[in-house]
Amino acid sequence: MKVKSTLQYFILAFFLSLTASVAYAGGLDTATNTMTEIKTWAFSFGGVCALCYLIYNVIMAFMEKKSWSDVGMALVYCSLAGGALYAGNWALELFK
């Protein structure tokens, strides 16, 4: 058990030493730009998925395969997803 714990600490120290050298080499600006691009892509993807889910529920309600209360809950879920994206954006802005 002790060998496994020591090995985990060694691996952790190794990766931490690699990340520190990248940050000193000016990689922080590149990482920030990459994070911004990922954030933009994720927000777009999340918004499109939420819209498709809502449209799917509305179509199913018109075809009487789902109830309109399911559409209301889908709207709540989409609102929660949008709120989670907004909260994540707010949290990322705290560290800038």
N, C-alpha and C positions, 0 to 999 in steps of 0.2 A: 504494500500500500504506500509506503514511504517513497519508493522509487517512482511510482506513477506521479505522485505529488511533486517531486523534484523535477521530473521531466516536464510537467505542465508549467512550472515556474520558469524553466529554461526556455521553453517555446515562447512563453509570454514575453520574457525579457528580450528574446531575439526579435520578435515582431515589433515590439515597442522601440527598439533601437533603430529598426529600419524606418519606422514612421517619423522618428525625430529627425533623421538625416534628410528625409524628403521635405519636411517642413522648413528646415534651414536652407535648403537649396532653392527656395522660391516656389515650391510646389503648392503652397497654400492658396495662391491666386488661381492656379489651375483647378484645384479642388473646389474652390468657391464657384468658379464658372461652371464646372461640371455639375455641381449640386443644383445650381440655378436651372440648368438645362433639364436635369432629371425632374426637378420640381415642376417645371412648366409642362413637361410631357405627362407626368403623373396626374396633374390637375386636369389636363385635357382629356386623358384617358378615363379618369374617374367621372368627369362630367358627361362624357359620351355614354359610358356604361349606365349611369343613373338615368339619363334621358331614354335610352333604349329600354331599360327595365320599366320605366313609367309608361312608355308608349305600349309596350307589350301588355301590361296590366289593363290599360284602357281598352285595347283591342279585344282582349279576352272578356272584359266586362260587357262590351257591346255584343259579343257573340254569346253572351250569357254562360260562359264557362267559368267565370269568376264573379264574385259579387262586387258591388261598388264600394263596400267597406274594405275589400282587398286593395282597391285602387287608392283609397284614402290612406291605408297603411303603407302602400308603396310610396306615396307622396311623403309620408313621415320619414320613411327610410332614406329617401333621396335627400330630404332636408337634413337629416342627421349626417349623411355622407358629406354633403356640402359644408356643414358646420365643422366636421372633423378636418376637412381640407383647409378651411379657414383657420381653425385653431392650430393646425400644423404650420401654416404659413406664419401665423403670429409668433409661434415658438421659435421658428427659424430666424425671424427678424430680431428676436431678443439678443442673438449672438453676433449680430453684425456690428 
